[in-house]
Each structure stands twice: as C-alpha cells, then as structure tokens.
Amino acid sequence: PRCGDPLAGSPSLTQSRHSAHLRGCMAALAQYRQQQDVGMAAEQLRVARRHLGRITGHVGAEDILDVIFRDFCIGK
C-alpha cells in the first residue's frame, strides 16, 4: 500500500494500481461536483471512497462480495 515513513512527509504511490485508483477517485469527485441529483451525487462519493479504500486497504462488504462472485463462480 503506502511506502515510506508516514511521519517523514507525504507517502508516495509506487504501484500503478494505486495511481489508477487515485485517478478514479478524482474522476468520481469531479462527477460529484457536477451532479444536480442528490442520489447521483451520493453514488459518486461512494465510488470515490471505494477507490481510496482500495489504496489504503479498507474494504467493505461490497468489495468482499465482488471478489467472491468474480473468483469463485457462485451459481455455476
């Protein structure tokens, strides 16, 4: 996840997937700012939070279900 001493300044994103998730977060926040509908704005915030969670290692139930359905072929 994050590299370097967190007390020595800003950590660097060393993996390309971290950069991709950061770009995804920024794109979701840009969409959030353009939304007029409260429900759609909330969805964009959820997407942004999920991208950040992928960088920091915080995963929710939704992420676990995604892995289960993607990797374990449930229902086949």
For each residue, the residues with C-beta under 8 A, 3 or more apart:
1: 18 55 56 57
2: 6 11 12 13 55 56
3: 11 12 14
4: 8 9 11 12
5: 8 9
6: 2 11
7:
8: 4 5
9: 4 5
10:
11: 2 3 4 6
12: 2 3 4
13: 2 18 19 22 55
14: 3 18
15: 18 19
16: 19 20
17: 20 21 54
18: 1 13 14 15 21 22 55
19: 13 15 16 22 23
20: 16 17 23 24
21: 17 18 24 25 51 52 54 55
22: 13 18 19 25 26 51 55
23: 19 20 26 27
24: 20 21 27 28 47 48 51
25: 21 22 28 29 47 48 51 52
26: 22 23 29 30
27: 23 24 30 31
28: 24 25 31 32 44 45 47 48 51
29: 25 26 32 33 44 45 48
30: 26 27 33 34
31: 27 28 34 35 44
32: 28 29 35 41 44 45 48
33: 29 30
34: 30 31
35: 31 32 38 40 41 44
36: 40
37: 40 41
38: 35 41 42
39: 42 43
40: 35 36 37 43 44
41: 32 35 37 38 44 45
42: 38 39 45 46
43: 39 40 46 47
44: 28 29 31 32 35 40 41 47 48
45: 28 29 32 41 42 48 49
46: 42 43 49 50
47: 24 25 28 43 44 50 51
48: 24 25 28 29 32 44 45 51 52
49: 45 46 52 53
50: 46 47 53 54 60 62 63
51: 21 22 24 25 28 47 48 54 55
52: 21 25 48 49 55 56 58
53: 49 50 56 57 58 59 60 63
54: 17 21 50 51 59 63
55: 1 2 13 18 21 22 51 52
56: 1 2 52 53
57: 1 53
58: 52 53
59: 53 54 63 64
60: 50 53 63 64
61: 64 65
62: 50 65 66
63: 50 53 54 59 60 66 67
64: 59 60 61 67 68
65: 61 62 68 69
66: 62 63 69 70
67: 63 64 70 71
68: 64 65 71 72 74
69: 65 66 72 74
70: 66 67
71: 67 68
72: 68 69
73: 76
74: 68 69
75:
76: 73
